[in-house]
Amino acid sequence: MQKNLPYIAVGIVLLYAFYNAKFSPDKNHTVKTVTSYMKHIEAHHNCNHYQEELANLHTIPYLKKYIVHVINHGSNQFGFRGGEMEGGYASPQDAPKIACYVIELSGKKCREPYAKDAAMFFSSICAGCHGEDGKGLGGTYPDLTKETLLGIKEKESFLKSMLRKE
């Protein structure tokens, strides 16, 4: 009987998979409308949303918002050798401090000066991958000192492609 257990287990898994494939509703093809995004689009009904977002894309507030989002939620869109960055290494309260520090690493000025402990947070949380200077340890991780961060460049390309479709 013990010799047959692996075969029985494989059989059960295959039967379960077949059952799910044949009789379960297809969850992958269900289209759901994101209510908050629809409200966002409705708020911009009098102007071209893509144009408006492009106009804000290279502003310090947008950059800060983008960096805070990546700190809180992570990023894996670029396939760097160092791997994906998971979100949540810093608290949501500390993320804006770190964002201002990163903005200043790239030579820009954050509207509010970064807190004194921001450099310490960056050193203890971010510098292990991005380096103390923020340059990304020789391409293993993203260079945070670039004029335009890669995520912003990607967003710009996307928005421009959407404008071409209109």
C-alpha positions as CSV (number, residue, x, y, z in Angstrom):
1,M,0.0,0.0,0.0
2,Q,2.8,2.5,0.8
3,K,4.3,2.0,-2.6
4,N,1.0,3.1,-4.2
5,L,0.5,6.3,-2.1
6,P,2.5,8.6,-4.4
7,Y,0.4,7.3,-7.4
8,I,-2.8,7.7,-5.5
9,A,-1.8,11.3,-4.5
10,V,-0.9,12.2,-8.1
11,G,-4.2,10.7,-9.3
12,I,-6.2,12.8,-6.8
13,V,-4.4,15.9,-7.8
14,L,-5.0,15.2,-11.5
15,L,-8.7,14.5,-10.9
16,Y,-9.0,17.7,-8.9
17,A,-7.3,19.7,-11.7
18,F,-9.5,18.1,-14.3
19,Y,-12.6,18.9,-12.3
20,N,-11.6,22.5,-11.8
21,A,-10.8,23.0,-15.4
22,K,-14.0,21.4,-16.6
23,F,-16.6,22.5,-14.1
24,S,-15.4,25.6,-12.2
25,P,-16.3,29.0,-13.5
26,D,-13.4,30.7,-15.3
27,K,-12.1,33.2,-12.8
28,N,-9.2,34.4,-15.0
29,H,-11.4,35.9,-17.7
30,T,-13.8,37.8,-15.5
31,V,-13.6,41.5,-16.1
32,K,-14.1,43.7,-13.1
33,T,-14.3,47.5,-13.1
34,V,-12.2,49.2,-10.5
35,T,-14.6,51.7,-9.0
36,S,-12.0,54.1,-7.7
37,Y,-10.3,54.3,-11.1
38,M,-13.7,54.9,-12.8
39,K,-14.3,57.7,-10.3
40,H,-10.9,59.1,-11.1
41,I,-11.6,59.1,-14.8
42,E,-15.0,60.7,-14.3
43,A,-13.4,63.5,-12.3
44,H,-11.4,64.3,-15.5
45,H,-14.2,64.2,-18.0
46,N,-13.7,67.8,-19.2
47,C,-10.0,67.3,-20.2
48,N,-7.8,64.7,-21.7
49,H,-6.7,62.5,-18.8
50,Y,-3.5,61.3,-20.5
51,Q,-2.4,64.9,-21.3
52,E,-3.0,65.9,-17.7
53,E,-1.0,63.0,-16.3
54,L,1.8,63.7,-18.8
55,A,2.0,67.3,-17.7
56,N,2.4,66.2,-14.1
57,L,4.7,63.3,-14.7
58,H,8.0,65.2,-14.3
59,T,7.0,67.2,-11.2
60,I,8.5,66.8,-7.8
61,P,5.1,65.9,-6.2
62,Y,4.5,63.2,-8.8
63,L,8.0,61.8,-8.3
64,K,7.5,61.7,-4.5
65,K,4.2,60.0,-4.9
66,Y,5.8,57.4,-7.2
67,I,8.7,56.7,-4.8
68,V,6.4,56.4,-1.8
69,H,4.3,53.9,-3.8
70,V,7.3,51.8,-4.7
71,I,8.5,51.8,-1.1
72,N,5.1,50.8,0.2
73,H,4.1,48.3,-2.5
74,G,7.3,47.2,-4.1
75,S,8.3,46.9,-7.8
76,N,9.3,44.1,-10.1
77,Q,8.7,45.6,-13.5
78,F,12.3,46.0,-14.7
79,G,14.0,42.6,-14.1
80,F,17.1,43.8,-12.5
81,R,19.7,41.2,-11.6
82,G,19.1,41.9,-7.9
83,G,15.5,40.8,-8.2
84,E,12.2,42.2,-7.2
85,M,11.8,44.8,-4.5
86,E,9.1,43.8,-2.1
87,G,7.1,46.6,-0.5
88,G,6.9,47.4,3.2
89,Y,10.5,47.6,4.2
90,A,9.8,51.0,5.6
91,S,6.6,52.1,7.5
92,P,4.1,54.2,5.5
93,Q,5.0,57.1,7.9
94,D,8.7,56.8,7.0
95,A,8.2,56.3,3.2
96,P,7.7,60.1,2.5
97,K,10.9,60.9,4.4
98,I,12.9,58.4,2.4
99,A,11.3,59.6,-0.8
100,C,12.5,63.2,-0.1
101,Y,15.9,61.9,0.6
102,V,16.0,60.0,-2.7
103,I,14.7,63.0,-4.6
104,E,17.6,65.1,-3.2
105,L,20.1,62.3,-4.1
106,S,19.1,63.0,-7.7
107,G,19.9,66.7,-7.3
108,K,16.3,67.9,-7.1
109,K,14.7,69.6,-4.1
110,C,11.8,68.1,-2.2
111,R,9.2,70.7,-1.3
112,E,9.5,69.9,2.4
113,P,13.1,69.2,3.5
114,Y,13.6,65.6,4.4
115,A,13.6,64.7,8.0
116,K,17.0,64.3,9.8
117,D,16.3,60.6,10.2
118,A,15.7,60.1,6.5
119,A,19.3,59.5,5.7
120,M,19.5,56.9,8.5
121,F,16.3,55.1,7.1
122,F,17.8,55.1,3.6
123,S,21.1,53.8,4.9
124,S,19.5,51.0,6.9
125,I,16.7,50.0,4.5
126,C,17.7,51.0,1.0
127,A,21.5,51.4,0.7
128,G,22.0,47.6,0.9
129,C,20.7,47.3,-2.6
130,H,20.9,50.8,-4.1
131,G,24.2,51.8,-2.4
132,E,24.9,54.7,-0.1
133,D,25.0,57.0,-3.1
134,G,21.8,55.6,-4.6
135,K,23.5,54.5,-7.9
136,G,22.3,50.9,-7.8
137,L,25.5,48.9,-7.1
138,G,26.7,48.7,-10.7
139,G,23.3,48.0,-12.4
140,T,22.3,45.2,-10.0
141,Y,19.5,47.5,-8.7
142,P,18.0,50.7,-10.1
143,D,20.0,53.9,-10.0
144,L,17.9,56.3,-8.0
145,T,20.0,59.3,-8.9
146,K,19.0,59.4,-12.6
147,E,17.3,62.5,-13.9
148,T,14.2,60.4,-14.7
149,L,13.6,57.2,-12.8
150,L,12.8,54.1,-15.0
151,G,9.3,53.8,-13.7
152,I,8.5,57.4,-14.7
153,K,10.0,56.8,-18.2
154,E,7.8,53.7,-18.5
155,K,4.7,55.6,-17.5
156,E,5.6,58.4,-20.0
157,S,5.9,55.9,-22.8
158,F,2.6,54.3,-21.9
159,L,0.8,57.6,-21.7
160,K,2.2,58.7,-25.1
161,S,1.2,55.5,-26.7
162,M,-2.3,56.0,-25.3
163,L,-2.4,59.5,-26.8
164,R,-1.4,58.1,-30.2
165,K,-4.4,55.7,-30.1
166,E,-6.9,58.5,-29.6
